[in-house]
Amino acid sequence: MAEELAKAYEPALVEEKSSRLWQELNLFRADPSSPKPAYCIVIPPPNVTGVLHMGHALVNTLQDILIRWKRMSGYEVLWVPGTDHAGIATQTVVERQLIAKTGKRRKEFQREEFLEHVWKWKEESGGLILQQLKRLGCSCDFSRLAFTMDEPRNRAVRTMFKKMYDDGLIYRGDYLVNWDPVTQTALADDEVEHEERSSFLWHFRYPLDDGSGFITIATTRPETMLGDTAVAVHPEDSRYKTLIGKKIRLPLSERLVPIIADPMVDVAFGSGAVKITPAHDPNDYALAGRHALPMINIMTPDGRINAEGGKFAGMPMEEARLAVVEEMKKLGLVEKIEPHHHRVGVSYRSKAVIEPFLSKQWFVRVSTFKDKLRSIVETKEVELIPPHWENTYFHWIDNLRDWCISRQLWWGHRIPIWYRRDNPEIMICSAGESVPPEIAGEPDKWVQDEDVLDTWFSSALWPFSTLGWPAETLDLHRFYPNSTLVTGHDILFFWVARMILMGTYALGKPPFPQVFLHGLIYGKSYWRYDKKGAVQYVQGDERLAYDLGKPVPPEIHMKWEKMSKSKGNVIDPLEIIASYGTDAMRMALAASATHARQIDLDRRRFEEFKNFANKVWNGARFVLMNIATLDSAALARGIRTDLLQLEDRWILSLLNRTIRDVTAHLDAYAFDRAALQAYDFFWKEFCAYYLELTKPILNGKAGTDDDRENKQKILLVILTAIIRLLHPMAPFITEELFQYLRTRFPSSIPAQNGDLYTADLLAALRASSCAVAPFPQVLCQADIQPAIEDRFAFIDTLVHAIRNIRAEMQIPPGTPVNVFVIGNAVDERFVLAQHSEGMIRALVRINTMSFVAQEPQTALASTAVIGHLRILIPLPQEMQEKERLRLLKEREKLAAQENQLRNQLANSDFIEKAPAALVDKLKLQSLEVERQLQEIGKKLALFETT
């Protein structure tokens, strides 16, 4: 006999126990030679620098739900775990540590020496996120753990680079890139975030070279005039037609530059004439190409003015802006300065203002793939879920620019290109692990490119590099394409589109047929304004109190915002796990994962699902305590259908309906609906109703021994099914309960009478773990009976009506009441209510229940109407005397108040001197007191007639 289930659910103990069991049984290792249908997901690799945040918790909970569901549904499941080397982030972390420890910056080390420090840090600290994923319950195949810079992935990156280089899809050239002057590297367009900022629009006068006057230009970036090579006007702008072809003498440098015409110019912006700085503006760069203009770079990689800037050389760009404006003022060439709002690009990593910068970079010619990338989504070869993301995807694809893949970093995949020292235009691309054989004999004459590849290049290969590509592995054959991808919508282009590109290019088909793009998590921000009007965010315990429901005072403001430490609205998943348990967090996240763009995560949801976990535990404990007398032989005989009551057919109908609907919701990535439907079934239907209805029979107060045994079997069937149904969402508590049932009912028991429910139960308990037990299925479609559910819904309505009347009359929960159901004896609902009296009594405290045709004459009663029926409940006798005394006391109080008001209003001296408004107010009060006394008199009169 199994030990009794503990009285209280202790998540930490259960979680550690279940994790150890799964590891010992090695349940999550995939077998590519298995005959089962394949199901594969590759994890969006978290940064190796990462610590679990709520975004990780969400995306990996959703993936694990799918993985566990499919594993239980008979698939050979592979969930590939891994981490991303996170070029900029990791290099920055290690460099800061080295500065603190040695006082030396990265470039004061030899490259290989610095990389040794990074690898050491990675080995010592880089596995933290993986341990936290295990704590989350992620059922990954950790025997296939991948890292974007391990040797198999390195080989894949080198192979892909060379393949694309040989096919003319990768090239190097002078190009205007998004430059981060803090990390000193180029960023792709989609790594640049944009912010609205307040600044100015400066109107400068540029003198015409012939001395005939000047042309006024408007600019938001005065410092870049040091690199101007033209002034442009619209060819149809009548103000400037006579100036086209003339030259201006550029102030501060005295360089002569032409006035040219180009339709790009917006005649409504500023003066209608714009300065052209090709090396520092993308639009100017494109215009310069059309007009063969020179390109003058005025900036150093660290964001300072270079020698081209003359006396401004060495100044940071912001400082140079102020200095240039001052010089122009001295020259009398500032016409006006206007406030101006505009979008500014900032680095997604360092938050530095992006500077357009002309430099040699490596690019992927993505325009080659533009039509294919569009058609794949248009034809649903890759289905985006929810579909409203298609328009965003198409917008990006239609506006593709070549992908800048080189980064000026040391940590990353070094570009596999070697140049001749004496002629850098001669280069060799090699996919080999070491120096190319072509140059092995003369290594001093060659040098490898210093740059590394964009992190997203290796991530784009992730769906197949993790399966062994470029080798023809069994894993690759079995699990590519992957089955689906789950990720945040913010990296739809960063990652998803590029995986589609690379997978289609390398293997001829997209890496997955579906992509579920979940919303981004937002938290509640609270703030107040200080005396100067500045925003002060509420932090710590005060914020936590508001999160948990404390009323927010008027001076505190609240809104949903992206989680940010500075705003104090971050919810730490590790703290939530410690406080509420992992299953509660997983269920709360699943229940919040709608198809919306934004997930407003309320901390109180974790409390809600902690209560649910406790309800599951206590509900299971009730069942197990009440089936203690059910032996294996009785169980094997199965459920007797001839003994099924209305409530039994109802709960079996709802069980099958819930299984059907939860399965459909998971298939549609409707995680919120799946979680909430399972929640409602267990709590609101199984526990709140069915368990209560079984108590009279289980306690021997009703029914026969056969009825009791049948109820025990049904309880066990429902519990075993709901444990398996909940397992993908709440794996720890369900595993603990499943193991208890396995011990209690040995798997050797054979089913005897053909009962599908008992056979399914016994088959499930033969599994070594709930993780590999069969997911529940609709065993008999005919058992979903809408008519039965409708009948029970009526009983539910009747019970709710009785409970509502009790609440209105403030009848204590322990006080039984007399209930009258008034209706027509031939009304089928009236008859159903009569036949269901036992069920109703099991659900509410009732003294007598009468079914009558006429409403009884009774005082102090409340009623409710349900269709053609009326429900009447008199105030219980023991409460009537208490109510009579309360009314007498209230009448005495009102009589005294009435007397006082009469005396005041009868006082002529008071009436003459008091304000008219006060007198009118007292008259109204007097009338109201008189009305209340009449009402109390009527109620007291009822007591005299009973």
Secondary structure, 3 states (H helix, E strand, C coil): CCCCCCCCCCHHHHHHHHHHHHHHHCCCCCCCCCCCCEEEEECCCCECCCCCCHHHHHHHHHHHHHHHHHHHCCCEEEEECEEECCHHHHHHHHHHHHHHHHCCCHHHCCHHHHHHHHHHHHHHHCCHHHHHHHHCCCCCCHHHCEECCCHHHHHHHHHHHHHHHHCCCEEEEEEEEEEECCCCEEECHHHEEEEEEEEEEEEEEEEECCCCCEEEEEECCHHHHHHCCEEEECCCCCCCHHHCCCEEECCCCCCEEEEEECCCCCCCCCCCEEEECHHHCHHHHHHHHHHCCCCCCCECCCCEECHHHHHHCCCEHHHHHHHHHHHHHHCCCEEEEEEEEEEEEEECCCCCECEEEEEEEEEECHHHHHHHHHHHHHCCCCEEECCCHHHHHHHHHHCCCCEECEECCCCCCECCEEEECCEEEEEEECCCCCCCHHHCCCHHHEEECCCEECHHHHHCCHHHHCCCCCCCCHHHHHHCCCCCEEEEHHHHHHHHHHHHHHHHHHHCCCCCCEEEEECEEEEEEEEEECCCCCEEECCHHHHHHHHCCCCCCCCCEEEEEECCHHHCCCCCHHHHHHHHCHHHHHHHHHHHCCCCCEEECCCHHHHHHHHHHHHHHHHHHHHHHHCCCCCHHHHHCCCCHHHCCHHHHHHHHHHHHHHHHHHHHHHCCCHHHHHHHHHHHHHHHHHHHHHHHHHHHHCCCCCCHHHHHHHHHHHHHHHHHHHHHHCCCCHHHHHHHHHHHHHHCCCCCCCCCCCHHHHHHHHHCCCCCHHHCCCCCCCCHHHCCHHHHHHHHHHHHHHHHHHHHHHHCCCCCCCCEEEEEECCCCCHHHHHHHHCHHHHHHHCCEEEEEEECCCCCCCCEEEEEECCEEEEEECCHHHHHHHHHHHHHHHHHHHHHHHHHHHHHHCHHHHHHCCHHHHHHHHHHHHHHHHHHHHHHHHHHHHHHC
